[in-house]
Amino acid sequence: MREFADRLQAEVQRNYAPHLSYIADDMKAEIPNPCDAFIELVQFLRAHHETQQATADMVYAVSGATGQLAAAAGSVAERYQKSDAFSRARVVDVERALAGPSAVPPAGPSLVLRDPTGPDAGPQDGPVVLP
């Protein structure tokens, strides 16, 4: 169990967290402010923004959640280090470990994306005004 916890945490730190900046760069690509008269495009871009923001939130949350799983596995491993953790750990111990606060800090703040149809559009764009 200790080996599992250590490998899981190392996997996140080595192979996941370093790629978050590349993902953020790709997701921050500017989308031009749509024409107000093209309602379908405005609605599509609004739905696209909401979906993209939800995706960014999940991508950034994976690191912290995986860190919590690794911390929980480490906690169970410490508690049962003199025995076989897989056969001795009770389900309630694993549930408590997963519900407890994570010893691993999250990878960083979630990415906040600009809504091309919202009031936070660039100064040259101005907000979209729906008819």
C-alpha positions in Angstrom: 0.0 0.0 0.0 2.9 2.4 0.8 4.4 1.6 -2.6 1.1 2.3 -4.3 0.8 5.7 -2.4 4.3 6.7 -3.3 4.0 5.7 -7.0 0.6 7.5 -7.4 2.0 10.7 -5.9 5.1 10.5 -8.0 3.0 9.9 -11.2 1.0 13.1 -10.6 4.1 15.1 -9.8 6.2 13.8 -12.7 3.8 13.1 -15.5 0.6 15.2 -14.9 1.4 18.5 -13.1 4.2 19.6 -15.5 1.7 19.5 -18.4 -0.9 21.8 -16.8 0.7 25.0 -18.1 0.5 23.7 -21.7 -3.1 22.8 -21.2 -3.8 26.3 -19.8 -2.0 28.0 -22.7 -4.2 26.1 -25.2 -7.4 26.8 -23.4 -6.7 30.5 -23.0 -6.6 31.0 -26.8 -8.6 34.2 -27.6 -12.0 33.7 -29.3 -13.2 36.9 -31.0 -16.3 38.6 -29.7 -19.2 37.3 -31.9 -21.6 39.5 -33.9 -24.7 40.3 -31.7 -27.1 39.6 -34.6 -25.9 36.0 -34.9 -27.8 34.7 -31.9 -26.9 31.0 -32.6 -23.2 31.8 -32.6 -23.5 33.8 -29.3 -25.4 31.0 -27.7 -22.9 28.4 -29.0 -20.0 30.4 -27.7 -21.7 30.8 -24.3 -22.2 27.1 -24.1 -18.6 26.5 -25.3 -17.3 28.8 -22.6 -19.3 27.0 -19.9 -18.1 23.6 -21.1 -14.5 24.7 -21.4 -14.5 26.2 -17.9 -16.0 23.0 -16.4 -13.3 21.0 -18.3 -10.5 23.3 -17.0 -11.8 23.0 -13.4 -11.8 19.2 -13.7 -8.3 19.1 -15.2 -7.0 21.1 -12.3 -8.9 19.1 -9.7 -7.5 15.8 -10.8 -4.1 16.5 -9.3 -5.5 17.4 -5.9 -7.9 14.5 -5.8 -5.2 12.0 -6.9 -3.0 13.5 -4.2 -5.7 12.9 -1.6 -6.1 9.3 -2.8 -2.3 8.9 -2.4 -2.4 10.5 1.1 -5.3 8.2 2.1 -3.4 5.1 0.8 -0.3 6.3 2.8 -2.4 6.7 5.9 -3.8 3.2 5.6 -0.3 1.9 4.9 1.1 3.6 8.1 -1.7 2.3 10.2 -1.3 -1.3 9.1 2.5 -1.3 8.4 3.1 -4.4 10.4 0.5 -6.4 8.6 -0.8 -6.8 5.0 -2.7 -3.6 4.5 -4.9 -5.1 1.8 -6.1 -7.9 4.0 -6.2 -6.1 7.4 -7.6 -2.7 6.6 -11.3 -2.4 7.2 -13.5 -0.5 4.8 -14.3 2.1 7.4 -10.6 2.9 7.8 -10.2 3.5 4.0 -13.4 5.6 4.0 -12.1 7.7 6.9 -8.7 8.1 5.1 -10.5 9.3 1.9 -12.8 11.7 3.8 -9.9 13.3 5.7 -8.1 16.4 4.6 -5.4 15.8 2.1 -1.8 16.3 3.2 -0.9 17.2 -0.4 -1.6 20.7 -1.5 -3.5 21.2 -4.8 -1.5 21.8 -7.9 -2.6 25.5 -8.0 -5.6 27.6 -8.7 -8.0 26.6 -11.3 -7.8 28.3 -14.7 -10.3 31.1 -15.2 -11.2 31.6 -18.9 -12.5 34.7 -20.5 -16.1 34.5 -21.8 -16.1 35.9 -25.3 -19.8 36.8 -24.9 -19.6 38.3 -21.4 -19.0 41.6 -19.9 -15.3 40.8 -19.3 -14.5 41.0 -23.0 -11.4 43.0 -23.9 -11.6 46.8 -24.0 -11.6 46.7 -27.8 -14.5 44.3 -27.9 -17.1 45.4 -25.4 -19.9 43.1 -24.2 -22.2 41.3 -26.6 -25.7 43.0 -26.6 -28.5 40.5 -27.4 -31.4 41.9 -29.4 
